[in-house]
Amino acid sequence: MKFKLLCVLLLSGLTACAQIPEKKEPENTGESNEQEDVSQANLPKQELTAPILFDFLIGETALQRGNLDVAVNRYVKLARTTRDPRIAKRATEISLHAGNTFAAEQAATMWIQLEPDSVDARQTIAALLVNLGKLDAAQPHLEKLLATEKEGLGNAFMQLNQLLSRNSDKAATLQLIQQLSQPYKELPEVHFAISQAAWFANQHQLASDEMQRALALRPDWEIAAIHNGRILQRISINDASEFYRDYLKKYPESNEVRIAYTRVLISGNETDLAREQLQWLMDKNPDDAEIMLAAGLLATEMGDFDVTETSFKKALNLGYKDTNAVYFHLGQIYEETDRPEMAMESYRMVKSGGRHLPAQIRYADLLATKGYLEEAREHLQKLPAANDQQTAHLILAEAQILRKSKAHQEVFDLLDEGLKKLPDYPELLYDRALAADKLGKFKILEQDLRKLIRLKPDNAHAYNALGYSLAERGIQLPEALKLIRKAVELAPEDPYIMDSLGWVYYRMGNLTEGLNYLNLAFSARPDAEIAAHLGEVLWMQGAKDDAINIWRSALEKEPGNEVLLETLQRLTKKKAID
């Protein structure tokens, strides 16, 4: 008997994989299904009364019509009435399909009571309880599942660890795994599971100790070695490097470990050593498409774009399965190395999958950059959207293209239409607020940003944008300061928010405090708009030469920045600095 966790509960939460099974004749596989079948002798001898028949017909009709609430209620009622494990199982499945976890728990509890030897029933109730955070209730079911496992106990622990990792109480999860592991300490997978749980519970020393125990039991276990290195990296990059180096001396053919080692070297700025490892990988695995792709990605991290391009192309020639991923990465490299035509061609080769839409958006953006604005918009408008998120992304991409051409009214109109379809989509609200700002539609700007704050009270950029707008117009300055302080609280490292804080202090007449924050922002990010603000405060303090120097430097990088040009014109009466 293999230990398995249901798709409905393991892969995508409680409902994503749940399907109502069709009633069909059993297949003759030549294998006995006695352990999973309900013994006919144990089934209740249930008289088919009129009320039972009525509930059954109502439940099935509701199910076929998509009225899941009615179907759930009827089948849970039928399970209680008939005490038939088959009905309890179906009630559980329908409840999961409907996303009704309360009913699913009730039905699954009846199912395991009526069929205590069913592995499927016990797996279902255990996984349900875990997903509901009821670890104490799940523990005896998990213990029984593990106790019945004969051959694949190690794999069972790996799957169990994956299931339990979904629980938000990481300390309780660790405690449960430790308790479940007690009879099985001779298994390396047990120590791996404890290590992972300890890691998520921020007990890094325990995580390291347990992963070491796993490796002691199975020294050549690559995945354990990789995780051990990652744990050590949290403590010290040097310790992680030393571990990987020693491991590779014993097991030089461990490609995945060598890839992890190379990443550690890159993160520690040991680029020469990283290149040596990269070359080793490529030399020893010339016909391995996956290694070539990995080598290309590592080379990208080091800025070795020639190596990246060569590796990606070789991966394609070797038949790497996910060509969409390779072409997408190639497109990014061609953009990075200022080869837009080749980037566009690569993006066009991304035909499907999760990277299809991002690739086509990049293609349209490059097309617009070349001057083909309408063609770019048409390309985006023809792309199919599978859901609301993709619809919004396409609208936002088109808006960005229009924004670059300074077509602010068209940007606003496009986003306005988009919000008619998706009135509560945060990114659309934010972008329309920015477009409204360009057109002086401040009422709409405030309306959109205040709504966004209600929908997403942790959105730092919404607080910042609203506060900055008020400060820029010189109105409601105390509220502007409060809003921007809230943004800083949510995103303390964001230089643009720091810029806004400095600007509102300046607008309130506190030049010294304003200058302090603007200097901090400019040091973190010497952006043209931040330069405009910093220069203005310096100018007003009489440090005009310093202001001019900052503006001149910013103009060299962004000669068309509207805020910077407006500042120059207003303060110096010039559009440029000699």
N, C-alpha and C positions, 0 to 999 in steps of 0.2 A: 504493500500500500504506500503510495507516494504522498507525502505531505505537500499540499498545494493550497494556495490562498486564492479566493475567488477574484476574478477580474473586476467585478463590481465593487470590491472593497479595497483591493490592493493598488490598482494602477491609477485610478482617477477619482478617488473619493467614493462616496456611497452610491451615486446614481449614474455616473457617466457611462459605465459599461453594462448597466442592468438592462436586460432584454427579457421580454415575456416569451418563454419557450413555446414553440409550436407543438401541438400534440401530434406525434408521429409514431409509426411503428418502430420498435426497437431493432437495431441492426444486429445481424449475426456476425460477431467479430471472432468467434471461436474461443473467446475468453469468458470466464465466469464472472458475472456481476452480482453474485450472491451477497457480497459484503455491502453493496450499495443499495440493492433492492429491498423493498419492504416485504417481509414475508407475508404471503397471503393469509397464512394462518393467524397472524397478529393483527390484521386489519379489522377494524370494527365492523360488525354486522349491522349496517345502518339501513334502516327502512327509509326509502325515498318518499318522505311525506310531502304534502303540498307546500308547506312553508319553506322546506329545504329546497325543493324544486324552484319555487318562486325566487328565493334569494340567489340561487345559482344562475337562473336566466337573467335576472336584473344585473348581477355582477358581470356576466359575460357580455351582455349588450352594452353596458356602460364602458367596459374595457374596449370593445370594438369601436365605440364612438369617441373614445378619448376622454371620457368623463372618469378620470382616475380616482377622484375622491369617493365617488359612489362605489366604484369597483373595489377599492380598498376596504371600505366599511362593510360591504356585503361579504367579501371573502374572509375577513377577520371574524365576522359573525358566524359564517359557515364553519370555520375552523373550530370555534368554541362549541358549536352545536353538534357537529359530527364527530369531533375528536379523531379525525382522520389525518395522519401525518402528511398524506399527499396534498390535502387541502391546505394544511398549515404551511407546507412548502410553497404552494402557489400563492398563498396570501402574503408570505414573506417577499417573494419575487415581485409581486405587483406593488407592494408597499415601497420596496426599494426603487422600482421603476418610477413611482410617483414622487419619490423624494420625501416620503413620510417616514422619518426614522422612528417616531414614537410607535406607529402601527407596526413597522418592521420588527422592532424589538419585541413587541407583544407576540407577533406571529412566530418569530424565530424561537422565542422562549417556549411556546406551545410545541413547535416542531421538535425541538430537542427533548422535551418531556415525553412526547409521544413516540419518538424514534431515537432513543439514547445511544444506539450504536452507529448512527449515521455520521460519517466523517463530514459530509457536506453540511449537515445541520450544525454540527459543533463548530466548524470553521466559520460559518455564517454568523452565528451568535457571538463567537469570540471576536471576530473582526468588527462587527457592529458595536460591541461594547467598547472596544479600543477606540474606534472612531468617535464614539460619544464621550470619551474620556473616563469611562468607568473601568479603570484598570483592575481594581480589586475584584470586581465581578467577572472580568475576563480571565483572571489568572487561573482558576480551576479548570476552565475549558482548555486553555493553552497547555496546561500541565498534562491533561489527558491526551491531547493531540500529540504532544511530544513523546509521551510514554508509549503510544501505539506505533510510533515510527520505528521501523526496523533498519532499513538500509540508508536512506537519505537524510539522516538526522542532521548532519552538518549543513546541508543545503536548506533544510527546514529552518535552522537557526538564522541563516542569511536572509531568507524570506521573512521570517518573523521580525528580524531587526528592521527590515524595510517597512513593514506594516506599523511597528511601534514608533518609528521615527516620525510618523504623522501626528502623534500626540503632542500637544502644546506644553504639557508639564514634563519638561525634560528630566528633572530630578526624580519624579515618580517613575518615568520610563526606565531610567537607569536602575532604580531599585528593583523594578519588576524583572528586568532582564537578568540581574544578578541572582534573584531568587529562582528564576526558571533554570538558570545555568548550573545550579549546585550539583545535580547528579551527573553532569556531562563535562567536567573540567578537563577531560583528556582530549577533547575536540578543539582543534585550532579555531574553528569557526565560532565557537562559544566565546573565546577571548576576543576575537575580532568584533563580535556583536557588542560585547561589554565596552570595548574600546570606543566604538562609534557612539554608543549611548553616552559614555563619559565625555566624549568630545563635545557633543551637543549640549551637555549639562555644564560645560565650561570647567570640567575637572581634567585639565590637560595632563597632569602628571599621571593620574590613573589611566587615562587614555594611552599614554606612552607605555606604561608598565604592561598593560594588557595586550597591546599590539606586539610588544617584545615577546610575551609569552606565546602568542600565536605563531610568531616566527621561530621560536625555539622548538615548537612542535612540528612546524613545516617550514624549514629554512628557505626553500626555493619558491615560496608563495609570493608571486610578483605583486598582486594587488595589496597584500599586507605590507610588503616593503614600501610600496608607493605611499600608502597611508601613513606608515611610520615616519617616512621622510617629511610628509606634510605636517605631522604633529610636531616633529623636532624643529621644523622651520618656524613655527610659532615661538619657540624658545630661542633658537639661534640658527641663522642661515649657515654658519660654519658647521654646527653640529649636523644639520641636515646634509650638507655637502659631504662631510666626512662619512656619514652613514651610507649614502648612495655610492660613494667612491669605494668603500670597503665591500659593499654588497656586489658591485660590478666586477670586482677582482675575483670573487667566487663564482659569479654567474654572469659572465660577459655577454651572453646572448639574450639577456633580459632587456629587450628593446623598450618596453614601456617604462621600466625603471630608468633607463638611460635618457629617455625623453623627459621624465620628471627631473632627473639630475641636471639636464641642460637648462630647464626652466629655472631651477634654483640658481645656477650659475649666472643666468641672465639677470635675474632679480638682484643678485649680489654684484652686478657690474663686472663680472669675470668673463668678459666677452671673448677673449682669446681662448680660454679654456672651453667656453660654450661652443665656439666654432670648431674646436677639435672634436668634441663629442658629436656635433652635427655631421661633420665629415665622416666620422666613424660609422654613424648610422647609414649614411648614403652609400658609403663604400661597401659595407657588409650586406646591404639589402637593396641591391640595384634593381631587382625585379619585384619589389614589394610596393604596390601602389599606395597603401595606407601609410607606410613609413615615409614615402615621398611627400605625401600631403602633410604629415606631421612635421617633416623637415622644413617644408615651405612655410608653415605657420611659425615655427621657431625662428627661421631666418627673418621673417617679418618683424618679430619682436626686437631683433637686433638691427633692423633697418637695412639688412642685406637683400635688397629687392631683386637684384639680379639672380641670386640663389633662389629666392622665392619663386620667381617666374619660371626658372628652369625646372624646379622641383614640381610645381603645379602642372606644367605641361607634360612632364614625365609621368605623373600620376594619371593624367588623362590617357596618354599613350599606352599605359599598362592596364587600362580598363577599370579605373576607379569607378565604383558603382554610382556614387552620388555626383554626377557631373555638374548638377546645378550648383552644388556647394563650391566646386572648384572654379567654375566660371564666375561665380559671385566674388570669390576671393581675388581672382585675377583682375576683375573689374576694379576692385578697390585698390590694387597695386598700381594699375595703370592710371587711376586718378591721382594717387599719391606721387607718381613720377611724371605727372603732367603729360599724359598721353590720352586725351579725351576720346579720340576716335576709336582707339583700341578698347578703351573702357566701355564705350557704348556698344561695341560689337560683342564684348564679353557679357554684358548685361542682357543683351538680346538673346543670348544662348541659354539663359536661365529660363527654362520652360515651365517648371512646375515646382511644387513644394513650398515650404515656408519662406524661402528666399525669393520666390518669384515676384511677389508684390514689391518688396524693397528694391529689387534689381530694376524693375520697370519704373519705379519712382526715380531712381538715380539716373536711368536712361533719359527720362523726360526732363530732369533738371539739367543734364548736360546738353540736351537738345535746345532747351531754352537759352542756355548760356551762349550757344553758337548763334543765337538770333532767331531761332525758329520757335517763337513763343506760341503761336496758334497750333502748330503741329504738336508741340509738347503737351498743350492742354488737351488736344484731341486724343493723343495717345493715352493720357490718364483717364479721360472720360470713357474710353472704350474698354478699359480693364474691368472685368467682373469682380464684384465684391461678395464674398461668401457670408459676411455678417456685418453687424453695425460697426464693429471696430475697424474692419477693412474699409467700409464706406467712409468713416471719419478720416482715416489715414489718407485716402485718395483726395478728399476735400482739402485737407490740410496741406498736402503736397502741392496741389494746384494753387492754393492760396500763397504758398511760399514762392512759387514761380512768379506769380503776379506781383508779390511784394518786392521781389528783386528788381522788377521793372518799374517800381514806384506807382503802380496802378492801384492806388489805395481804395478808390471807390469800388472797383471791380472786386478787390479782395473782400471788402465789407459785404457787397451784394452776394458773393459766393458763400461766405460764411453764414450770412443771414438765411439763405436758402437751406443750407445744411442744418441749421438749428431748428428749422421747421420740421425736419425729419427726425432729428435727434436733439430734442430741446434741453436735455440734461447732460450732454456729453461734455466733460470738463475741458478738454483741449479745444473744442470748438468755441466754448464760451470765452476762454482765455484769449484765443486768437482774434475773435470778433471784438473783444475789448481793446486789443492793441490797434486793430483797424479803425475802430471808433475814435481812438485817441488821435490818429493821424488826420481824421476828418473833422475834429473838433466836436464830435458827438459825445460829450462828456456824461450826459445823462445815461446813455446806453452803456458807456464804459463802466460807470459806477454800478449800474443795475447788473451787468454781467459778472463783474468781479465779486460783488456782494453775494450773488447767487452761488458762484463758485465756492466761496468761503463757507457758505451753508452746506453745500454738497460735500466739500472736501476741506474740513477745518484744519487739516495738517498740510495744506498746499502753501508752501512758503512764498512761491512766486505770485500767487493771487494777492496776499497781504502786501507784498513788496510793490506790485504794480499799482494797486489802489493807493497806497501811501505815497508813492513817488508822484502819481498824477496829481494828488492834492497838493503836495509840496511844490511841484512845478508850476501849478496855477496860483500858489500862494494863498490857498484857502484851507480852513480847518486844519491848521498846522499841528495842534496838539493831537488830533486824531491821526494825522499822517505819521507823527512820531510814534504813537502807540502801535499802529499797524506795522511799521517797518521794524520796530523792536520785536514784535511777534515773529516777523519773518526771520530776523537774526536768530531768535531763539530756536526756530525750526531748522535753519540752515546756517550755522555760525561761520562756516568756512567759505560761503559764497561771496566772491568779491563784488559782484553786481549789487547784492543786497547791502553790503558794506558801503558801497558807493551811494546808494539811496539814503542810508543813515547819515552819511556825511553831508549830503545835499540838503536834507531836511533841517539839519542843524544850521547850515549856512542860511537857509531861507528864514529861519527863526532868529537870525542875527548873531548866532554863536559861531563866529568865524574860526576861533581856535579849535573848538570841538569838531567842527566840520572839516577843517584841514587835517586833523589827526586821523579821522576815519577815511578820508579820501586818499591820504598817503598810504594807509594800509591797503586799501582797495587797489590802488595803482601799483603798489609793490607786488601784489599777488597776481594782477592781470593788467598790463599796460594797454588797455583797450582805448580806442579813440574817444568814446563817450565819457569814460572815466577821466581821460586826459582833458576833455573839454571842461568838466566840472572842477577838477583840481586846478587847472589853469585859471579858471575864473576866480576861484577863491584867492589864489596867489596874487592875481591881478588886483583884486579889491583890497588886498593887504599891502599893496605897493611893490610887491616882488614881480615886476613886469617882465624883467629879463628871464626869470625862472619860468614864468608862465609861457612866454614865447618859445623857449627851448622845448618845453613839454609839448606844446601845440605843433611845433615844427616836426618833431619826431613822430607824432601821431599822424600828421598829414602825409608823411612819407609812406606809411603803412596803409592808411585808409584815406586817400585823397577825396573820396566822395561822401564821407560821413556827414549826414545832414546836421546832427547836433553840433559837431565840431565846427562846421562851416557857419552855422547860424551864430555860434558863440563868437567866432572871429569877426564876423560882420557887425555884430552888435557892439562889441567892446573896442575893436580896433578900426572899425569902418573899412576893413579890408577883407577880401575873400581868400587871400593867401598871405604867407609870410616870406618876406625876402630873405 
